[in-house]
Amino acid sequence: MAPINEQAPKVNDETDSDSELNQMDRSVLRAASLLISVGEHPDGASAAQLAPETGVPRPTTFRVLLSLVHTGLLARDGGA
């Protein structure tokens, strides 16, 4: 199995943050990167652990993960 950073490239802010389309693209990339990283942790992983692995800022990681749970794409397991 490839290391996480090879499968889920870090997300950066090189896109034009003034463009609504680029903002949406960045959100999708962040969500995809987090989903890929979650898949690499069969026993689960915290948002604090996933943030540096994906390059997504920690507050954004929490928000994206909560959105993924809300939509049913991700299940929350026990922890706080």
Backbone torsions as a table, in degrees:
resi	resn	phi	psi	omega
1	MET	NA	135.6	-178.0
2	ALA	-73.6	150.1	175.6
3	PRO	-59.1	153.3	-176.9
4	ILE	-54.1	-44.0	-174.6
5	ASN	-66.9	-15.7	175.5
6	GLU	-84.2	-32.6	-178.1
7	GLN	-88.4	-33.0	-177.6
8	ALA	-122.3	86.1	-178.2
9	PRO	-60.0	146.7	179.1
10	LYS	-64.2	142.8	179.5
11	VAL	-90.5	135.7	177.9
12	ASN	-126.8	176.3	-175.5
13	ASP	-105.1	35.9	-178.6
14	GLU	-74.8	-14.4	-179.5
15	THR	-76.5	163.0	179.2
16	ASP	-71.5	106.2	-174.9
17	SER	-69.1	-12.7	179.0
18	ASP	-80.7	-15.1	-177.1
19	SER	-89.8	125.7	179.3
20	GLU	-61.2	-39.9	179.6
21	LEU	-62.9	-46.6	179.2
22	ASN	-63.4	-35.2	177.8
23	GLN	-63.8	-43.0	178.4
24	MET	-66.2	-41.8	177.8
25	ASP	-58.6	-43.6	-179.4
26	ARG	-63.5	-38.8	178.8
27	SER	-63.5	-42.9	178.9
28	VAL	-65.2	-42.6	179.0
29	LEU	-62.7	-40.4	178.5
30	ARG	-64.7	-45.3	179.3
31	ALA	-62.0	-44.2	179.8
32	ALA	-63.5	-43.3	179.6
33	SER	-61.2	-42.7	178.9
34	LEU	-67.0	-41.1	177.9
35	LEU	-62.2	-41.1	177.9
36	ILE	-62.7	-45.2	-179.7
37	SER	-65.4	-39.9	177.0
38	VAL	-59.3	-39.9	179.2
39	GLY	-63.4	-21.7	178.6
40	GLU	-83.4	-2.5	-178.5
41	HIS	-122.6	81.0	-176.1
42	PRO	-60.2	-23.6	179.2
43	ASP	-94.9	5.4	179.1
44	GLY	97.7	161.4	178.8
45	ALA	-152.7	146.7	179.0
46	SER	-82.9	161.1	175.4
47	ALA	-60.8	-38.1	179.1
48	ALA	-62.8	-32.6	178.0
49	GLN	-77.0	-39.1	-176.4
50	LEU	-72.9	-32.1	-176.4
51	ALA	-56.0	-54.5	-179.4
52	PRO	-69.3	-27.7	179.1
53	GLU	-67.0	-33.2	-176.0
54	THR	-100.9	-16.6	-176.4
55	GLY	81.6	7.9	177.5
56	VAL	-86.5	130.5	179.3
57	PRO	-54.8	145.0	-174.5
58	ARG	-55.9	-47.2	179.4
59	PRO	-61.0	-37.4	178.3
60	THR	-67.8	-39.0	177.5
61	THR	-57.6	-47.1	178.6
62	PHE	-59.6	-46.4	-178.2
63	ARG	-63.8	-43.8	-178.6
64	VAL	-66.5	-43.3	179.3
65	LEU	-62.7	-40.9	177.2
66	LEU	-62.9	-38.7	177.4
67	SER	-64.5	-41.0	178.9
68	LEU	-65.8	-37.2	175.7
69	VAL	-66.1	-44.5	-178.8
70	HIS	-60.2	-36.7	-179.2
71	THR	-83.6	-7.4	179.5
72	GLY	87.3	5.1	179.3
73	LEU	-80.3	-13.6	-178.1
74	LEU	-145.2	144.0	177.9
75	ALA	-110.0	138.3	177.6
76	ARG	-86.6	135.6	-176.6
77	ASP	-115.8	104.1	169.8
78	GLY	58.5	-65.9	-169.8
79	GLY	-46.9	172.4	-176.3
80	ALA	-68.8	NA	NA
